[in-house]
C-alpha cells in the first residue's frame, strides 16, 4: 500500500486557500513576535533585575508585525502554490 502524502492532495489552489494561508501565517508570526518580546524582557530581567513589561505595547507591536509579515508570507506562499499548480497542469511535450 502506498502512503498518502497529505501535502499532495487533490485540492486546487483558490481564494479559500489564500485566506487560510494568510490567517495561519498572521497567527504564527504574531505568536513568534510575542514570544520574542517575552524572551527579550526576561533576558533584560535576568541581567539587570528589572522587569519592565507593558502588555498593551508588546501585544500591539506583535499584532502589527504579525499582520504585515504574515500577510506577505501567506500571499507569497499562495502565489508559489498557484504557479506550481499551473506548472503541474501543463502537458509535457517530449
MOPAC internal coordinates of N, CA, C and O (Angstrom, degrees):
PM7 1SCF
backbone

  N    0.0000 0     0.00 0     0.00 0    0    0    0
  C    1.4506 1     0.00 0     0.00 0    1    0    0
  C    1.5276 1   108.62 1     0.00 0    2    1    0
  O    1.2310 1   120.70 1   -46.15 1    3    2    1
  N    1.3133 1   116.27 1   133.85 1    3    2    1
  C    1.4577 1   121.97 1  -178.40 1    5    3    2
  C    1.5301 1   110.04 1   -84.61 1    6    5    3
  O    1.2310 1   119.34 1   -49.81 1    7    6    5
  N    1.3396 1   118.86 1   130.19 1    7    6    5
  C    1.4712 1   120.32 1   178.82 1    9    7    6
  C    1.5281 1   110.63 1   -67.53 1   10    9    7
  O    1.2310 1   121.52 1   -32.45 1   11   10    9
  N    1.3036 1   114.69 1   147.55 1   11   10    9
  C    1.4583 1   121.12 1  -179.50 1   13   11   10
  C    1.5196 1   109.02 1   -92.86 1   14   13   11
  O    1.2310 1   120.85 1   -51.69 1   15   14   13
  N    1.3145 1   115.98 1   128.31 1   15   14   13
  C    1.4616 1   121.07 1   176.91 1   17   15   14
  C    1.5263 1   107.76 1   -91.28 1   18   17   15
  O    1.2310 1   119.10 1   -66.88 1   19   18   17
  N    1.3439 1   119.32 1   113.12 1   19   18   17
  C    1.4631 1   120.53 1  -177.24 1   21   19   18
  C    1.5244 1   113.25 1   -65.76 1   22   21   19
  O    1.2310 1   119.86 1   160.10 1   23   22   21
  N    1.3205 1   117.88 1   -19.90 1   23   22   21
  C    1.4610 1   119.70 1   179.76 1   25   23   22
  C    1.5172 1   112.06 1   -79.62 1   26   25   23
  O    1.2310 1   120.02 1   159.72 1   27   26   25
  N    1.3174 1   117.56 1   -20.28 1   27   26   25
  C    1.4590 1   122.20 1  -179.04 1   29   27   26
  C    1.5198 1   110.13 1  -105.88 1   30   29   27
  O    1.2310 1   119.60 1  -125.37 1   31   30   29
  N    1.3077 1   118.36 1    54.63 1   31   30   29
  C    1.4527 1   121.22 1   178.79 1   33   31   30
  C    1.5263 1   109.07 1   -83.75 1   34   33   31
  O    1.2310 1   120.62 1    -7.07 1   35   34   33
  N    1.3066 1   116.42 1   172.93 1   35   34   33
  C    1.4555 1   121.19 1  -177.19 1   37   35   34
  C    1.5226 1   112.47 1   -89.52 1   38   37   35
  O    1.2310 1   120.07 1  -159.20 1   39   38   37
  N    1.2964 1   117.47 1    20.80 1   39   38   37
  C    1.4539 1   119.96 1   178.84 1   41   39   38
  C    1.5197 1   109.78 1   -80.20 1   42   41   39
  O    1.2310 1   121.29 1   -39.23 1   43   42   41
  N    1.3183 1   115.15 1   140.77 1   43   42   41
  C    1.4570 1   118.65 1   177.36 1   45   43   42
  C    1.5269 1   109.43 1   -86.62 1   46   45   43
  O    1.2310 1   121.24 1   -21.15 1   47   46   45
  N    1.3065 1   115.23 1   158.85 1   47   46   45
  C    1.4619 1   121.72 1   178.79 1   49   47   46
  C    1.5249 1   106.77 1   -87.76 1   50   49   47
  O    1.2310 1   120.62 1   -67.51 1   51   50   49
  N    1.3360 1   116.41 1   112.49 1   51   50   49
  C    1.4631 1   120.73 1  -177.28 1   53   51   50
  C    1.5279 1   109.84 1  -134.96 1   54   53   51
  O    1.2310 1   120.79 1    11.32 1   55   54   53
  N    1.3107 1   116.10 1  -168.68 1   55   54   53
  C    1.4618 1   121.31 1  -177.73 1   57   55   54
  C    1.5347 1   111.72 1   -65.33 1   58   57   55
  O    1.2310 1   120.43 1   146.09 1   59   58   57
  N    1.3257 1   116.78 1   -33.91 1   59   58   57
  C    1.4627 1   120.72 1   177.51 1   61   59   58
  C    1.5316 1   110.46 1   -61.91 1   62   61   59
  O    1.2310 1   120.84 1   139.32 1   63   62   61
  N    1.3246 1   115.99 1   -40.68 1   63   62   61
  C    1.4641 1   121.05 1   177.83 1   65   63   62
  C    1.5262 1   110.49 1   -63.58 1   66   65   63
  O    1.2310 1   120.27 1   140.31 1   67   66   65
  N    1.3296 1   117.09 1   -39.69 1   67   66   65
  C    1.4639 1   121.29 1   178.62 1   69   67   66
  C    1.5209 1   110.97 1   -60.79 1   70   69   67
  O    1.2310 1   120.55 1   134.23 1   71   70   69
  N    1.3260 1   116.55 1   -45.77 1   71   70   69
  C    1.4645 1   120.21 1  -178.87 1   73   71   70
  C    1.5268 1   110.62 1   -63.63 1   74   73   71
  O    1.2310 1   120.39 1   136.12 1   75   74   73
  N    1.3353 1   116.86 1   -43.88 1   75   74   73
  C    1.4633 1   120.38 1   178.85 1   77   75   74
  C    1.5292 1   111.10 1   -60.90 1   78   77   75
  O    1.2310 1   120.46 1   135.21 1   79   78   77
  N    1.3254 1   116.73 1   -44.79 1   79   78   77
  C    1.4618 1   120.61 1  -179.35 1   81   79   78
  C    1.5214 1   111.61 1   -63.06 1   82   81   79
  O    1.2310 1   120.31 1   135.75 1   83   82   81
  N    1.3210 1   117.02 1   -44.25 1   83   82   81
  C    1.4612 1   120.07 1  -178.43 1   85   83   82
  C    1.5288 1   110.39 1   -64.69 1   86   85   83
  O    1.2310 1   120.03 1   136.08 1   87   86   85
  N    1.3273 1   117.55 1   -43.92 1   87   86   85
  C    1.4716 1   120.33 1  -179.47 1   89   87   86
  C    1.5289 1   110.25 1   -63.43 1   90   89   87
  O    1.2310 1   120.19 1   135.42 1   91   90   89
  N    1.3272 1   117.23 1   -44.58 1   91   90   89
  C    1.4638 1   120.10 1  -179.59 1   93   91   90
  C    1.5199 1   111.81 1   -65.34 1   94   93   91
  O    1.2310 1   120.31 1   138.76 1   95   94   93
  N    1.3251 1   117.01 1   -41.24 1   95   94   93
  C    1.4640 1   119.72 1  -179.86 1   97   95   94
  C    1.5275 1   111.29 1   -67.95 1   98   97   95
  O    1.2310 1   120.31 1   139.69 1   99   98   97
  N    1.3266 1   117.02 1   -40.31 1   99   98   97
  C    1.4720 1   119.91 1   177.66 1  101   99   98
  C    1.5218 1   109.67 1   -61.34 1  102  101   99
  O    1.2310 1   120.14 1   135.09 1  103  102  101
  N    1.3332 1   117.33 1   -44.91 1  103  102  101
  C    1.4596 1   120.18 1   179.78 1  105  103  102
  C    1.5268 1   111.33 1   -62.98 1  106  105  103
  O    1.2310 1   120.42 1   135.09 1  107  106  105
  N    1.3238 1   116.80 1   -44.91 1  107  106  105
  C    1.4727 1   119.72 1  -178.49 1  109  107  106
  C    1.5263 1   111.88 1   -64.13 1  110  109  107
  O    1.2310 1   120.11 1   135.68 1  111  110  109
  N    1.3218 1   117.40 1   -44.32 1  111  110  109
  C    1.4645 1   120.04 1  -179.66 1  113  111  110
  C    1.5298 1   110.03 1   -68.01 1  114  113  111
  O    1.2310 1   120.03 1   142.02 1  115  114  113
  N    1.3280 1   117.54 1   -37.98 1  115  114  113
  C    1.4650 1   120.60 1   176.17 1  117  115  114
  C    1.5211 1   110.51 1   -60.02 1  118  117  115
  O    1.2310 1   120.16 1   134.35 1  119  118  117
  N    1.3306 1   117.29 1   -45.65 1  119  118  117
  C    1.4600 1   122.03 1  -179.77 1  121  119  118
  C    1.5296 1   110.75 1   -62.67 1  122  121  119
  O    1.2310 1   120.28 1   135.62 1  123  122  121
  N    1.3223 1   117.08 1   -44.38 1  123  122  121
  C    1.4597 1   120.72 1  -179.69 1  125  123  122
  C    1.5294 1   110.83 1   -65.65 1  126  125  123
  O    1.2310 1   119.95 1   139.54 1  127  126  125
  N    1.3360 1   117.69 1   -40.46 1  127  126  125
  C    1.4659 1   120.30 1   178.68 1  129  127  126
  C    1.5295 1   111.14 1   -66.41 1  130  129  127
  O    1.2310 1   120.04 1   141.06 1  131  130  129
  N    1.3243 1   117.52 1   -38.94 1  131  130  129
  C    1.4608 1   120.50 1   177.83 1  133  131  130
  C    1.5216 1   110.89 1   -64.00 1  134  133  131
  O    1.2310 1   120.73 1   135.73 1  135  134  133
  N    1.3348 1   116.21 1   -44.27 1  135  134  133
  C    1.4639 1   119.61 1   178.19 1  137  135  134
  C    1.5324 1   111.08 1   -64.53 1  138  137  135
  O    1.2310 1   120.21 1   144.52 1  139  138  137
  N    1.3256 1   117.21 1   -35.48 1  139  138  137
  C    1.4630 1   120.60 1   176.39 1  141  139  138
  C    1.5173 1   112.13 1   -63.97 1  142  141  139
  O    1.2310 1   120.62 1   138.15 1  143  142  141
  N    1.3279 1   116.42 1   -41.85 1  143  142  141
  C    1.4719 1   119.93 1   176.65 1  145  143  142
  C    1.5245 1   111.05 1   -62.50 1  146  145  143
  O    1.2310 1   120.87 1   134.73 1  147  146  145
  N    1.3288 1   115.95 1   -45.27 1  147  146  145
  C    1.4654 1   119.57 1   178.99 1  149  147  146
  C    1.5184 1   111.63 1   -62.32 1  150  149  147
  O    1.2310 1   120.50 1   135.82 1  151  150  149
  N    1.3105 1   116.64 1   -44.18 1  151  150  149
  C    1.4603 1   120.44 1  -179.34 1  153  151  150
  C    1.5281 1   111.12 1   -64.41 1  154  153  151
  O    1.2310 1   120.44 1   138.53 1  155  154  153
  N    1.3128 1   116.77 1   -41.47 1  155  154  153
  C    1.4662 1   120.20 1   177.33 1  157  155  154
  C    1.5106 1   112.24 1   -62.02 1  158  157  155
  O    1.2310 1   120.81 1   137.30 1  159  158  157
  N    1.3298 1   116.06 1   -42.70 1  159  158  157
  C    1.4685 1   119.65 1   178.64 1  161  159  158
  C    1.5240 1   111.37 1   -65.49 1  162  161  159
  O    1.2310 1   120.38 1   141.95 1  163  162  161
  N    1.3399 1   116.87 1   -38.05 1  163  162  161
  C    1.4666 1   119.63 1   179.05 1  165  163  162
  C    1.5241 1   111.76 1   -67.61 1  166  165  163
  O    1.2310 1   120.15 1   142.31 1  167  166  165
  N    1.3213 1   117.31 1   -37.69 1  167  166  165
  C    1.4690 1   120.03 1   177.57 1  169  167  166
  C    1.5227 1   110.07 1   -62.84 1  170  169  167
  O    1.2310 1   120.58 1   135.83 1  171  170  169
  N    1.3306 1   116.50 1   -44.17 1  171  170  169
  C    1.4706 1   120.07 1   177.87 1  173  171  170
  C    1.5275 1   109.83 1   -63.11 1  174  173  171
  O    1.2310 1   120.16 1   140.88 1  175  174  173
  N    1.3309 1   117.30 1   -39.12 1  175  174  173
  C    1.4626 1   120.54 1   179.47 1  177  175  174
  C    1.5258 1   111.08 1   -61.74 1  178  177  175
  O    1.2310 1   119.91 1   134.77 1  179  178  177
  N    1.3255 1   117.78 1   -45.23 1  179  178  177
  C    1.4636 1   120.19 1  -178.66 1  181  179  178
  C    1.5227 1   112.52 1   -70.84 1  182  181  179
  O    1.2310 1   119.93 1   152.58 1  183  182  181
  N    1.3214 1   117.75 1   -27.42 1  183  182  181
  C    1.4737 1   120.24 1   178.63 1  185  183  182
  C    1.5234 1   112.02 1   -81.69 1  186  185  183
  O    1.2310 1   120.50 1   138.88 1  187  186  185
  N    1.3529 1   116.65 1   -41.12 1  187  186  185
  C    1.4625 1   119.91 1  -172.07 1  189  187  186
  C    1.5327 1   113.42 1  -113.21 1  190  189  187
  O    1.2310 1   119.51 1   178.68 1  191  190  189
  N    1.3234 1   118.54 1    -1.32 1  191  190  189
  C    1.4598 1   122.76 1  -176.38 1  193  191  190
  C    1.5308 1   112.05 1    52.56 1  194  193  191
  O    1.2310 1   121.24 1  -139.21 1  195  194  193
  N    1.3273 1   115.23 1    40.79 1  195  194  193
  C    1.4586 1   121.05 1   179.64 1  197  195  194
  C    1.5202 1   107.79 1  -141.98 1  198  197  195
  O    1.2310 1   120.37 1   -62.75 1  199  198  197
  N    1.3363 1   116.89 1   117.25 1  199  198  197
  C    1.4630 1   121.55 1  -178.18 1  201  199  198
  C    1.5171 1   109.45 1  -104.49 1  202  201  199
  O    1.2310 1   120.87 1   -67.17 1  203  202  201
  N    1.2852 1   115.93 1   112.83 1  203  202  201
  C    1.4582 1   121.84 1   177.08 1  205  203  202
  C    1.5227 1   107.04 1  -121.03 1  206  205  203
  O    1.2310 1   121.17 1   -83.72 1  207  206  205
  N    1.3214 1   115.36 1    96.28 1  207  206  205
  C    1.4550 1   120.11 1  -177.30 1  209  207  206
  C    1.5160 1   108.79 1  -124.58 1  210  209  207
  O    1.2310 1   120.62 1   -61.19 1  211  210  209
  N    1.3139 1   116.42 1   118.81 1  211  210  209
  C    1.4582 1   122.22 1   178.38 1  213  211  210
  C    1.5266 1   107.78 1  -109.74 1  214  213  211
  O    1.2310 1   120.72 1   -77.42 1  215  214  213
  N    1.3242 1   116.23 1   102.58 1  215  214  213
  C    1.4648 1   121.09 1  -175.92 1  217  215  214
  C    1.5195 1   111.30 1   -57.69 1  218  217  215
  O    1.2310 1   120.46 1   137.11 1  219  218  217
  N    1.3122 1   116.72 1   -42.89 1  219  218  217
  C    1.4599 1   120.49 1  -175.14 1  221  219  218
  C    1.5282 1   111.09 1   -62.38 1  222  221  219
  O    1.2310 1   120.26 1   132.74 1  223  222  221
  N    1.3293 1   117.11 1   -47.26 1  223  222  221
  C    1.4625 1   121.27 1   179.73 1  225  223  222
  C    1.5208 1   111.88 1   -65.42 1  226  225  223
  O    1.2310 1   120.72 1   135.03 1  227  226  225
  N    1.3278 1   116.24 1   -44.97 1  227  226  225
  C    1.4623 1   120.02 1  -176.11 1  229  227  226
  C    1.5229 1   112.08 1   -68.49 1  230  229  227
  O    1.2310 1   120.07 1   140.24 1  231  230  229
  N    1.3284 1   117.48 1   -39.76 1  231  230  229
  C    1.4665 1   120.00 1   177.92 1  233  231  230
  C    1.5244 1   110.03 1   -68.22 1  234  233  231
  O    1.2310 1   119.74 1   139.65 1  235  234  233
  N    1.3244 1   118.10 1   -40.35 1  235  234  233
  C    1.4636 1   120.80 1   178.15 1  237  235  234
  C    1.5276 1   110.52 1   -63.90 1  238  237  235
  O    1.2310 1   120.43 1   138.49 1  239  238  237
  N    1.3305 1   116.78 1   -41.51 1  239  238  237
  C    1.4626 1   120.91 1   176.93 1  241  239  238
  C    1.5302 1   110.43 1   -62.23 1  242  241  239
  O    1.2310 1   120.51 1   135.95 1  243  242  241
  N    1.3236 1   116.63 1   -44.05 1  243  242  241
  C    1.4629 1   120.18 1  -179.66 1  245  243  242
  C    1.5217 1   110.79 1   -65.59 1  246  245  243
  O    1.2310 1   119.89 1   143.68 1  247  246  245
  N    1.3200 1   117.82 1   -36.32 1  247  246  245
  C    1.4678 1   120.57 1   176.27 1  249  247  246
  C    1.5209 1   111.63 1   -64.30 1  250  249  247
  O    1.2310 1   120.56 1   137.87 1  251  250  249
  N    1.3284 1   116.54 1   -42.13 1  251  250  249
  C    1.4692 1   119.27 1   178.41 1  253  251  250
  C    1.5185 1   111.24 1   -63.06 1  254  253  251
  O    1.2310 1   120.78 1   133.41 1  255  254  253
  N    1.3219 1   116.11 1   -46.59 1  255  254  253
  C    1.4583 1   120.58 1  -179.59 1  257  255  254
  C    1.5291 1   110.13 1   -65.03 1  258  257  255
  O    1.2310 1   120.52 1   136.46 1  259  258  257
  N    1.3239 1   116.60 1   -43.54 1  259  258  257
  C    1.4552 1   120.66 1   180.00 1  261  259  258
  C    1.5169 1   112.57 1   -63.05 1  262  261  259
  O    1.2310 1   120.72 1   136.98 1  263  262  261
  N    1.3228 1   116.23 1   -43.02 1  263  262  261
  C    1.4610 1   119.62 1  -179.11 1  265  263  262
  C    1.5251 1   111.84 1   -66.66 1  266  265  263
  O    1.2310 1   120.51 1   137.87 1  267  266  265
  N    1.3222 1   116.63 1   -42.13 1  267  266  265
  C    1.4646 1   118.27 1  -176.99 1  269  267  266
  C    1.5261 1   112.25 1   -75.61 1  270  269  267
  O    1.2310 1   120.28 1   127.16 1  271  270  269
  N    1.3153 1   117.07 1   -52.84 1  271  270  269
  C    1.4641 1   120.19 1  -177.37 1  273  271  270
  C    1.5301 1   111.65 1   -71.86 1  274  273  271
  O    1.2310 1   120.03 1   142.22 1  275  274  273
  N    1.3138 1   117.56 1   -37.78 1  275  274  273
  C    1.4616 1   120.75 1   179.46 1  277  275  274
  C    1.5124 1   112.86 1   -65.94 1  278  277  275
  O    1.2310 1   120.61 1   139.96 1  279  278  277
  N    1.3306 1   116.44 1   -40.04 1  279  278  277
  C    1.4635 1   119.87 1   177.93 1  281  279  278
  C    1.5193 1   110.62 1   -64.60 1  282  281  279
  O    1.2310 1   120.44 1   134.01 1  283  282  281
  N    1.3182 1   116.76 1   -45.99 1  283  282  281
  C    1.4653 1   119.66 1   179.13 1  285  283  282
  C    1.5229 1   111.95 1   -63.67 1  286  285  283
  O    1.2310 1   120.27 1   139.40 1  287  286  285
  N    1.3108 1   117.10 1   -40.60 1  287  286  285
  C    1.4657 1   120.45 1   179.52 1  289  287  286
  C    1.5220 1   110.62 1   -66.72 1  290  289  287
  O    1.2310 1   119.78 1   136.36 1  291  290  289
  N    1.3238 1   118.02 1   -43.64 1  291  290  289
  C    1.4624 1   121.39 1   178.88 1  293  291  290
  C    1.5128 1   112.37 1   -62.07 1  294  293  291
  O    1.2310 1   120.32 1   136.55 1  295  294  293
  N    1.3225 1   116.99 1   -43.45 1  295  294  293
  C    1.4659 1   120.50 1   178.83 1  297  295  294
  C    1.5222 1   110.38 1   -66.63 1  298  297  295
  O    1.2310 1   120.37 1   139.97 1  299  298  297
  N    1.3147 1   116.90 1   -40.03 1  299  298  297
  C    1.4650 1   120.09 1   178.77 1  301  299  298
  C    1.5180 1   112.56 1   -63.90 1  302  301  299
  O    1.2310 1   120.10 1   137.28 1  303  302  301
  N    1.3138 1   117.42 1   -42.72 1  303  302  301
  C    1.4650 1   121.04 1   178.01 1  305  303  302
  C    1.5254 1   110.25 1   -65.22 1  306  305  303
  O    1.2310 1   120.12 1   140.64 1  307  306  305
  N    1.3293 1   117.37 1   -39.36 1  307  306  305
  C    1.4556 1   121.34 1   179.37 1  309  307  306
  C    1.5227 1   111.19 1   -64.43 1  310  309  307
  O    1.2310 1   120.43 1   136.72 1  311  310  309
  N    1.3332 1   116.78 1   -43.28 1  311  310  309
  C    1.4669 1   120.45 1   178.45 1  313  311  310
  C    1.5273 1   110.12 1   -62.30 1  314  313  311
  O    1.2310 1   120.61 1   136.92 1  315  314  313
  N    1.3239 1   116.43 1   -43.08 1  315  314  313
  C    1.4737 1   120.19 1   177.66 1  317  315  314
  C    1.5227 1   111.10 1   -60.17 1  318  317  315
  O    1.2310 1   120.07 1   136.67 1  319  318  317
  N    1.3394 1   117.48 1   -43.33 1  319  318  317
  C    1.4596 1   121.24 1   179.65 1  321  319  318
  C    1.5288 1   110.92 1   -66.63 1  322  321  319
  O    1.2310 1   120.24 1   141.69 1  323  322  321
  N    1.3199 1   117.15 1   -38.31 1  323  322  321
  C    1.4696 1   121.37 1   179.19 1  325  323  322
  C    1.5261 1   110.41 1   -65.33 1  326  325  323
  O    1.2310 1   120.18 1   136.33 1  327  326  325
  N    1.3345 1   117.25 1   -43.67 1  327  326  325
  C    1.4581 1   120.74 1   177.70 1  329  327  326
  C    1.5273 1   111.19 1   -64.69 1  330  329  327
  O    1.2310 1   120.24 1   140.69 1  331  330  329
  N    1.3280 1   117.14 1   -39.31 1  331  330  329
  C    1.4689 1   120.44 1   178.16 1  333  331  330
  C    1.5230 1   110.67 1   -65.88 1  334  333  331
  O    1.2310 1   120.10 1   140.54 1  335  334  333
  N    1.3217 1   117.41 1   -39.46 1  335  334  333
  C    1.4625 1   121.15 1   178.11 1  337  335  334
  C    1.5263 1   110.50 1   -63.83 1  338  337  335
  O    1.2310 1   120.62 1   138.07 1  339  338  337
  N    1.3205 1   116.41 1   -41.93 1  339  338  337
  C    1.4655 1   120.58 1   178.68 1  341  339  338
  C    1.5228 1   110.68 1   -65.00 1  342  341  339
  O    1.2310 1   120.71 1   139.19 1  343  342  341
  N    1.3310 1   116.25 1   -40.81 1  343  342  341
  C    1.4633 1   120.34 1   179.28 1  345  343  342
  C    1.5341 1   111.22 1   -64.50 1  346  345  343
  O    1.2310 1   120.87 1   137.74 1  347  346  345
  N    1.3343 1   115.93 1   -42.26 1  347  346  345
  C    1.4522 1   120.48 1  -179.04 1  349  347  346
  C    1.5337 1   112.95 1   -70.01 1  350  349  347
  O    1.2310 1   119.74 1   153.31 1  351  350  349
  N    1.3299 1   118.11 1   -26.69 1  351  350  349
  C    1.4543 1   120.63 1  -177.15 1  353  351  350
  C    1.5273 1   113.15 1   -84.69 1  354  353  351
  O    1.2310 1   120.12 1   164.01 1  355  354  353
  N    1.3338 1   117.37 1   -15.99 1  355  354  353
  C    1.4674 1   120.50 1   178.54 1  357  355  354
  C    1.5153 1   109.91 1   -70.19 1  358  357  355
  O    1.2310 1   120.64 1   -43.26 1  359  358  357
  N    1.3341 1   116.38 1   136.74 1  359  358  357
  C    1.4826 1   117.53 1   176.10 1  361  359  358
  C    1.5182 1   110.41 1   -71.81 1  362  361  359
  O    1.2310 1   121.10 1   -40.36 1  363  362  361
  N    1.2997 1   115.50 1   139.64 1  363  362  361
  C    1.4579 1   120.38 1  -179.89 1  365  363  362
  C    1.5127 1   110.12 1   -87.55 1  366  365  363
  O    1.2310 1   121.03 1   -50.22 1  367  366  365
  N    1.3038 1   115.64 1   129.78 1  367  366  365
  C    1.4676 1   119.50 1   178.46 1  369  367  366
  C    1.5136 1   108.48 1  -104.46 1  370  369  367
  O    1.2310 1   121.01 1   -58.64 1  371  370  369
  N    1.3116 1   115.68 1   121.36 1  371  370  369
  C    1.4644 1   120.27 1  -178.72 1  373  371  370
  C    1.4941 1   110.59 1  -123.08 1  374  373  371
  O    1.2310 1   120.10 1   180.00 1  375  374  373

